[in-house]
Amino acid sequence: MAEEIDYSKPFNVRIIEDCRDPADYGISCKLDGEFGVCLGLYEFPHTWKTSSGAQGNPLTLTESGGYIWGLECWWDAYPDEHKDVPLDLQQRVLQLHKQGLAKQLETNPDPSLN
């Protein structure tokens, strides 16, 4: 799990927490718990992830047909390894991870941000 993600080809993901504003859900609704396929890195203004020389932001197509940007959610790139872990437990672990990061970075982030 520690290896760098290869964005040059699609891979399966699971959306753990959809961090979009409810007004931005659109037709797909909230995508917590949805499985999907990360399609790769695409241009998204002012937010870039660099991976093996490629730049962009991950875009996921979910099983319900909705699209979500990587910066709009917390996602799991290894859903097959975690398929028996309930979503509510994954979300609780995510909240603890966010709290740990806030302490480590000595910040008090807006809880609505991913």
Long-range contacts (C-beta under 8 A, 24 or more apart in sequence): 1-78, 1-81, 4-51, 4-52, 5-51, 5-77, 6-51, 6-52, 7-38, 7-40, 7-41, 7-49, 7-51, 7-52, 7-54, 7-56, 7-58, 8-40, 8-52, 8-54, 9-40, 10-37, 10-38, 10-39, 10-40, 11-37, 11-38, 11-77, 12-36, 12-37, 12-38, 12-79, 12-80, 13-37, 13-38, 13-60, 13-75, 13-76, 13-77, 13-79, 14-75, 14-76, 14-79, 14-82, 15-60, 15-62, 15-68, 15-73, 15-74, 15-75, 16-73, 16-74, 16-75, 16-76, 16-87, 16-90, 16-91, 16-94, 17-73, 17-74, 17-91, 17-94, 17-114, 18-68, 18-72, 18-73, 19-72, 19-73, 19-74, 19-112, 19-113, 19-114, 20-68, 20-72, 20-73, 21-112, 24-72, 26-66, 27-66, 28-62, 28-64, 28-65, 28-66, 28-67, 28-68, 29-64, 29-66, 31-62, 31-64, 31-66, 31-68, 31-73, 32-87, 32-91, 33-87, 34-62, 34-63, 34-64, 34-66, 35-62, 35-63, 35-79, 36-60, 36-61, 36-62, 36-63, 36-68, 37-61, 38-70, 38-75, 38-77, 44-69, 44-71, 47-71, 71-114, 72-114, 73-114, 74-114
